[in-house]
Amino acid sequence: MIVGGQVIYPIRYAKKDVPVTAARLRKAVGFRADLIRRHGPEPMQQAFDFGLEELDGPEAHPDLGLLPEDVRLVLVAYACSMERGIMRIEWGSAELRHEDRYLIWHHHEPLVHSSNGSQL
């Protein structure tokens, strides 16, 4: 969904109650990975430039061509299971670390609080 120049994209990152900082994609390629790399924030730490020519990487997922190039990505990351339901849900922006598929969060915050003030 695109709202105000932002792509809102939900992603289940765990089936157990773990912090969003533990979020990791199952695969380093495919739509989700390409979406995060193309529309997520600029990496906090740039890759080393050894002066070697870049090898041609795989083409980006074709469905990304449907999105305007200037939209930014907002991830809605949640941990849930069939037994416990939604245990955590946060939103924010993250980059995808190439070497291990972990999300590096630039900003994240809980999306929902319960009526007693605690996080859902």
N, CA and C atoms as a LAMMPS dump frame, in Angstrom:
ITEM: TIMESTEP
0
ITEM: NUMBER OF ATOMS
360
ITEM: BOX BOUNDS ff ff ff
-5.0000000000000000e+02 5.0000000000000000e+02
-5.0000000000000000e+02 5.0000000000000000e+02
-5.0000000000000000e+02 5.0000000000000000e+02
ITEM: ATOMS id mol type element x y z
1 1 1 N 0.845 -1.154 0
2 1 2 C 0 0 0
3 1 3 C 0.902 1.231 0
4 2 1 N 0.578 2.216 -0.821
5 2 2 C 1.322 3.471 -0.859
6 2 3 C 0.446 4.558 -0.238
7 3 1 N 0.974 5.222 0.79
8 3 2 C 0.259 6.297 1.477
9 3 3 C 1.219 7.473 1.614
10 4 1 N 0.887 8.588 0.998
11 4 2 C 1.697 9.795 1.14
12 4 3 C 3.153 9.605 0.749
13 5 1 N 3.414 8.878 -0.32
14 5 2 C 4.783 8.684 -0.776
15 5 3 C 5.565 7.641 0.013
16 6 1 N 4.853 6.874 0.836
17 6 2 C 5.479 5.822 1.642
18 6 3 C 4.849 4.479 1.29
19 7 1 N 5.679 3.471 1.066
20 7 2 C 5.183 2.109 0.875
21 7 3 C 5.087 1.483 2.256
22 8 1 N 3.887 1.098 2.654
23 8 2 C 3.68 0.436 3.939
24 8 3 C 3.691 -1.06 3.654
25 9 1 N 4.673 -1.769 4.232
26 9 2 C 4.829 -3.182 3.909
27 9 3 C 4.939 -4.005 5.194
28 10 1 N 4.001 -4.923 5.424
29 10 2 C 4.064 -5.781 6.615
30 10 3 C 5.023 -6.948 6.399
31 11 1 N 5.708 -7.323 7.468
32 11 2 C 6.622 -8.455 7.397
33 11 3 C 6.624 -9.185 8.736
34 12 1 N 6.295 -10.472 8.693
35 12 2 C 6.381 -11.273 9.921
36 12 3 C 7.828 -11.69 10.075
37 13 1 N 8.414 -11.326 11.199
38 13 2 C 9.824 -11.613 11.393
39 13 3 C 10.082 -12.765 12.36
40 14 1 N 9.06 -13.186 13.102
41 14 2 C 9.276 -14.286 14.052
42 14 3 C 7.952 -14.922 14.425
43 15 1 N 8.038 -16.182 14.858
44 15 2 C 6.867 -16.902 15.381
45 15 3 C 6.901 -16.965 16.899
46 16 1 N 7.911 -16.332 17.506
47 16 2 C 8.014 -16.287 18.966
48 16 3 C 8.273 -14.854 19.401
49 17 1 N 8.169 -14.601 20.675
50 17 2 C 8.282 -13.254 21.227
51 17 3 C 9.749 -12.838 21.342
52 18 1 N 10.277 -12.275 20.272
53 18 2 C 11.643 -11.755 20.264
54 18 3 C 11.608 -10.314 19.774
55 19 1 N 12.581 -9.503 20.164
56 19 2 C 12.576 -8.098 19.737
57 19 3 C 12.744 -7.953 18.23
58 20 1 N 12.245 -6.849 17.714
59 20 2 C 12.33 -6.587 16.277
60 20 3 C 13.785 -6.464 15.824
61 21 1 N 14.675 -6.134 16.735
62 21 2 C 16.092 -6.04 16.38
63 21 3 C 16.69 -7.397 16.026
64 22 1 N 15.965 -8.473 16.281
65 22 2 C 16.4 -9.819 15.891
66 22 3 C 15.868 -10.217 14.518
67 23 1 N 15.145 -9.301 13.852
68 23 2 C 14.511 -9.613 12.565
69 23 3 C 15.554 -9.943 11.506
70 24 1 N 15.264 -11 10.768
71 24 2 C 16.161 -11.478 9.715
72 24 3 C 15.299 -12.068 8.608
73 25 1 N 15.62 -11.736 7.37
74 25 2 C 14.894 -12.329 6.248
75 25 3 C 15.34 -13.762 6.027
76 26 1 N 14.434 -14.584 5.521
77 26 2 C 14.779 -15.979 5.211
78 26 3 C 15.72 -16.071 4.024
79 27 1 N 15.546 -15.151 3.058
80 27 2 C 16.366 -15.17 1.848
81 27 3 C 16.941 -13.781 1.594
82 28 1 N 18.128 -13.735 1.019
83 28 2 C 18.777 -12.467 0.696
84 28 3 C 18.378 -11.964 -0.684
85 29 1 N 17.547 -12.726 -1.379
86 29 2 C 17.095 -12.348 -2.715
87 29 3 C 15.574 -12.431 -2.757
88 30 1 N 14.99 -11.858 -3.785
89 30 2 C 13.54 -11.907 -3.935
90 30 3 C 12.911 -10.558 -3.664
91 31 1 N 11.582 -10.538 -3.732
92 31 2 C 10.843 -9.289 -3.637
93 31 3 C 11.148 -8.511 -2.361
94 32 1 N 11.038 -9.149 -1.191
95 32 2 C 11.244 -8.433 0.075
96 32 3 C 12.64 -7.827 0.163
97 33 1 N 13.642 -8.629 -0.138
98 33 2 C 15.021 -8.14 -0.068
99 33 3 C 15.235 -6.986 -1.037
100 34 1 N 14.742 -7.126 -2.255
101 34 2 C 14.899 -6.071 -3.254
102 34 3 C 14.144 -4.808 -2.848
103 35 1 N 12.939 -4.966 -2.277
104 35 2 C 12.151 -3.824 -1.824
105 35 3 C 12.909 -3.042 -0.752
106 36 1 N 13.47 -3.747 0.215
107 36 2 C 14.203 -3.083 1.301
108 36 3 C 15.453 -2.396 0.762
109 37 1 N 16.166 -3.07 -0.109
110 37 2 C 17.388 -2.461 -0.66
111 37 3 C 17.087 -1.237 -1.524
112 38 1 N 16.032 -1.294 -2.299
113 38 2 C 15.737 -0.209 -3.239
114 38 3 C 15.018 0.96 -2.577
115 39 1 N 14.086 0.686 -1.655
116 39 2 C 13.251 1.754 -1.102
117 39 3 C 13.476 2.011 0.383
118 40 1 N 14.337 1.235 1.016
119 40 2 C 14.672 1.46 2.422
120 40 3 C 15.671 2.6 2.569
121 41 1 N 16.11 2.852 3.792
122 41 2 C 17.048 3.958 4.023
123 41 3 C 18.435 3.643 3.454
124 42 1 N 19.206 4.694 3.273
125 42 2 C 20.598 4.522 2.852
126 42 3 C 21.334 3.754 3.945
127 43 1 N 22.214 2.837 3.567
128 43 2 C 22.96 2.079 4.58
129 43 3 C 23.758 2.994 5.507
130 44 1 N 23.765 2.657 6.799
131 44 2 C 24.526 3.443 7.773
132 44 3 C 26.023 3.291 7.547
133 45 1 N 26.428 2.104 7.139
134 45 2 C 27.835 1.852 6.892
135 45 3 C 27.988 1.435 5.439
136 46 1 N 28.699 2.234 4.681
137 46 2 C 28.881 1.95 3.267
138 46 3 C 29.799 0.75 3.083
139 47 1 N 29.596 0.026 1.993
140 47 2 C 30.444 -1.12 1.67
141 47 3 C 31.833 -0.615 1.298
142 48 1 N 32.827 -1.439 1.567
143 48 2 C 34.195 -1.096 1.206
144 48 3 C 34.348 -1.054 -0.306
145 49 1 N 35.101 -0.085 -0.782
146 49 2 C 35.4 0.017 -2.211
147 49 3 C 36.853 -0.36 -2.403
148 50 1 N 37.081 -1.529 -2.953
149 50 2 C 38.441 -2.006 -3.165
150 50 3 C 38.966 -1.636 -4.548
151 51 1 N 38.215 -0.813 -5.285
152 51 2 C 38.634 -0.398 -6.604
153 51 3 C 38.428 -1.465 -7.663
154 52 1 N 37.711 -2.5 -7.339
155 52 2 C 37.429 -3.562 -8.294
156 52 3 C 36.099 -3.278 -8.964
157 53 1 N 35.977 -3.678 -10.195
158 53 2 C 34.701 -3.496 -10.871
159 53 3 C 33.652 -4.385 -10.228
160 54 1 N 32.459 -3.847 -10.085
161 54 2 C 31.36 -4.602 -9.497
162 54 3 C 30.934 -5.723 -10.438
163 55 1 N 30.684 -6.877 -9.877
164 55 2 C 30.109 -7.963 -10.665
165 55 3 C 28.631 -7.671 -10.86
166 56 1 N 28.121 -8.007 -12.001
167 56 2 C 26.697 -7.787 -12.23
168 56 3 C 25.895 -8.685 -11.304
169 57 1 N 25.065 -8.066 -10.471
170 57 2 C 24.205 -8.824 -9.58
171 57 3 C 22.927 -9.197 -10.294
172 58 1 N 22.084 -9.962 -9.633
173 58 2 C 20.817 -10.328 -10.251
174 58 3 C 19.922 -9.099 -10.422
175 59 1 N 19.071 -9.163 -11.415
176 59 2 C 18.118 -8.081 -11.646
177 59 3 C 17.16 -7.977 -10.459
178 60 1 N 16.691 -6.765 -10.197
179 60 2 C 15.706 -6.569 -9.138
180 60 3 C 14.403 -7.252 -9.531
181 61 1 N 13.626 -7.62 -8.542
182 61 2 C 12.344 -8.277 -8.767
183 61 3 C 11.506 -7.414 -9.714
184 62 1 N 10.89 -8.006 -10.745
185 62 2 C 10.153 -7.217 -11.744
186 62 3 C 8.978 -6.415 -11.173
187 63 1 N 8.356 -6.879 -10.093
188 63 2 C 7.223 -6.146 -9.518
189 63 3 C 7.64 -4.799 -8.936
190 64 1 N 8.92 -4.613 -8.633
191 64 2 C 9.369 -3.325 -8.102
192 64 3 C 9.246 -2.219 -9.143
193 65 1 N 9.204 -2.588 -10.413
194 65 2 C 9.012 -1.608 -11.476
195 65 3 C 7.65 -0.94 -11.413
196 66 1 N 6.715 -1.52 -10.672
197 66 2 C 5.381 -0.93 -10.519
198 66 3 C 5.374 0.227 -9.526
199 67 1 N 6.425 0.339 -8.715
200 67 2 C 6.499 1.398 -7.706
201 67 3 C 7.27 2.594 -8.237
202 68 1 N 6.825 3.803 -7.905
203 68 2 C 7.623 4.973 -8.259
204 68 3 C 8.989 4.888 -7.579
205 69 1 N 10.02 5.365 -8.245
206 69 2 C 11.375 5.265 -7.697
207 69 3 C 11.573 6.066 -6.42
208 70 1 N 10.799 7.136 -6.234
209 70 2 C 11.03 8.028 -5.103
210 70 3 C 10.248 7.667 -3.839
211 71 1 N 9.471 6.588 -3.834
212 71 2 C 8.746 6.225 -2.612
213 71 3 C 9.718 5.638 -1.595
214 72 1 N 9.421 5.873 -0.33
215 72 2 C 10.236 5.346 0.762
216 72 3 C 9.468 4.209 1.43
217 73 1 N 10.192 3.314 2.062
218 73 2 C 9.618 2.116 2.661
219 73 3 C 9.438 2.275 4.16
220 74 1 N 8.253 1.934 4.645
221 74 2 C 7.978 1.823 6.074
222 74 3 C 7.61 0.366 6.318
223 75 1 N 8.423 -0.308 7.124
224 75 2 C 8.146 -1.703 7.457
225 75 3 C 7.256 -1.774 8.682
226 76 1 N 6.26 -2.643 8.629
227 76 2 C 5.442 -2.967 9.792
228 76 3 C 5.832 -4.404 10.138
229 77 1 N 6.715 -4.531 11.113
230 77 2 C 7.287 -5.825 11.475
231 77 3 C 6.539 -6.394 12.674
232 78 1 N 6.174 -7.667 12.582
233 78 2 C 5.412 -8.265 13.678
234 78 3 C 5.881 -9.681 13.954
235 79 1 N 5.756 -10.061 15.223
236 79 2 C 6.006 -11.424 15.673
237 79 3 C 4.657 -12.001 16.058
238 80 1 N 4.322 -13.16 15.496
239 80 2 C 3.033 -13.763 15.822
240 80 3 C 3.089 -15.268 15.6
241 81 1 N 2.156 -15.951 16.246
242 81 2 C 2.004 -17.388 16.055
243 81 3 C 0.516 -17.724 16.135
244 82 1 N 0.178 -18.903 15.653
245 82 2 C -1.222 -19.339 15.714
246 82 3 C -1.681 -19.493 17.163
247 83 1 N -0.784 -19.929 18.035
248 83 2 C -1.144 -20.177 19.434
249 83 3 C -1.281 -18.886 20.244
250 84 1 N -0.371 -17.931 20.018
251 84 2 C -0.313 -16.739 20.863
252 84 3 C -0.813 -15.472 20.183
253 85 1 N -1.075 -15.518 18.896
254 85 2 C -1.495 -14.312 18.18
255 85 3 C -0.329 -13.358 17.997
256 86 1 N -0.637 -12.073 17.873
257 86 2 C 0.414 -11.071 17.701
258 86 3 C 1.039 -10.783 19.054
259 87 1 N 2.344 -10.951 19.122
260 87 2 C 3.07 -10.704 20.37
261 87 3 C 3.774 -9.355 20.35
262 88 1 N 4.254 -8.963 19.194
263 88 2 C 4.931 -7.671 19.028
264 88 3 C 4.601 -7.134 17.642
265 89 1 N 4.467 -5.818 17.562
266 89 2 C 4.291 -5.172 16.264
267 89 3 C 4.917 -3.781 16.355
268 90 1 N 5.819 -3.507 15.429
269 90 2 C 6.522 -2.228 15.399
270 90 3 C 6.577 -1.739 13.964
271 91 1 N 6.839 -0.467 13.821
272 91 2 C 7.035 0.069 12.483
273 91 3 C 8.251 0.957 12.484
274 92 1 N 8.827 1.11 11.299
275 92 2 C 10.024 1.925 11.186
276 92 3 C 10.718 1.684 9.865
277 93 1 N 11.98 2.087 9.82
278 93 2 C 12.766 1.915 8.602
279 93 3 C 14.019 1.107 8.923
280 94 1 N 14.361 0.237 7.995
281 94 2 C 15.518 -0.639 8.202
282 94 3 C 16.198 -0.907 6.88
283 95 1 N 17.49 -1.133 6.971
284 95 2 C 18.262 -1.576 5.813
285 95 3 C 18.512 -3.073 5.967
286 96 1 N 18.846 -3.713 4.885
287 96 2 C 19.118 -5.147 4.897
288 96 3 C 20.619 -5.357 4.829
289 97 1 N 21.174 -5.995 5.852
290 97 2 C 22.606 -6.277 5.872
291 97 3 C 22.871 -7.438 4.917
292 98 1 N 23.759 -7.229 3.973
293 98 2 C 24.012 -8.211 2.912
294 98 3 C 24.542 -9.538 3.427
295 99 1 N 25.462 -9.494 4.374
296 99 2 C 26.163 -10.722 4.738
297 99 3 C 25.333 -11.737 5.52
298 100 1 N 24.318 -11.3 6.257
299 100 2 C 23.587 -12.268 7.083
300 100 3 C 22.073 -12.087 7.083
301 101 1 N 21.541 -11.202 6.245
302 101 2 C 20.102 -11.003 6.062
303 101 3 C 19.407 -10.353 7.256
304 102 1 N 20.148 -9.85 8.253
305 102 2 C 19.533 -9.148 9.374
306 102 3 C 19.098 -7.757 8.945
307 103 1 N 18.004 -7.284 9.543
308 103 2 C 17.555 -5.916 9.323
309 103 3 C 18.258 -5.016 10.332
310 104 1 N 18.823 -3.937 9.846
311 104 2 C 19.458 -2.939 10.702
312 104 3 C 18.496 -1.761 10.771
313 105 1 N 17.899 -1.581 11.937
314 105 2 C 16.851 -0.58 12.099
315 105 3 C 17.444 0.802 12.291
316 106 1 N 17.024 1.74 11.456
317 106 2 C 17.407 3.134 11.611
318 106 3 C 16.471 3.8 12.613
319 107 1 N 15.226 3.355 12.6
320 107 2 C 14.219 3.869 13.525
321 107 3 C 13.119 2.809 13.634
322 108 1 N 12.656 2.554 14.84
323 108 2 C 11.494 1.672 15.023
324 108 3 C 10.816 2.026 16.333
325 109 1 N 9.525 1.794 16.368
326 109 2 C 8.757 2.044 17.582
327 109 3 C 7.528 1.158 17.582
328 110 1 N 7.013 0.853 18.777
329 110 2 C 5.807 0.026 18.855
330 110 3 C 4.649 0.693 18.129
331 111 1 N 3.865 -0.106 17.468
332 111 2 C 2.721 0.406 16.721
333 111 3 C 1.467 0.444 17.574
334 112 1 N 1.349 -0.485 18.511
335 112 2 C 0.128 -0.616 19.301
336 112 3 C 0.491 -0.733 20.782
337 113 1 N -0.273 -0.069 21.604
338 113 2 C -0.171 -0.214 23.06
339 113 3 C -1.517 -0.726 23.57
340 114 1 N -1.484 -1.542 24.602
341 114 2 C -2.734 -2.035 25.169
342 114 3 C -3.36 -0.931 26.042
343 115 1 N -4.551 -1.152 26.494
344 115 2 C -5.272 -0.146 27.276
345 115 3 C -4.614 0.132 28.615
346 116 1 N -3.801 -0.8 29.142
347 116 2 C -3.143 -0.561 30.426
348 116 3 C -1.765 0.09 30.254
349 117 1 N -1.424 0.493 29.01
350 117 2 C -0.19 1.219 28.786
351 117 3 C 1 0.349 28.403
352 118 1 N 0.84 -0.968 28.488
353 118 2 C 1.952 -1.83 28.103
354 118 3 C 1.896 -2.114 26.606
355 119 1 N 3.03 -2.547 26.078
356 119 2 C 3.068 -2.88 24.659
357 119 3 C 2.3 -4.153 24.413
358 120 1 N 1.748 -4.249 23.212
359 120 2 C 1.059 -5.462 22.794
360 120 3 C 2.095 -6.511 22.46
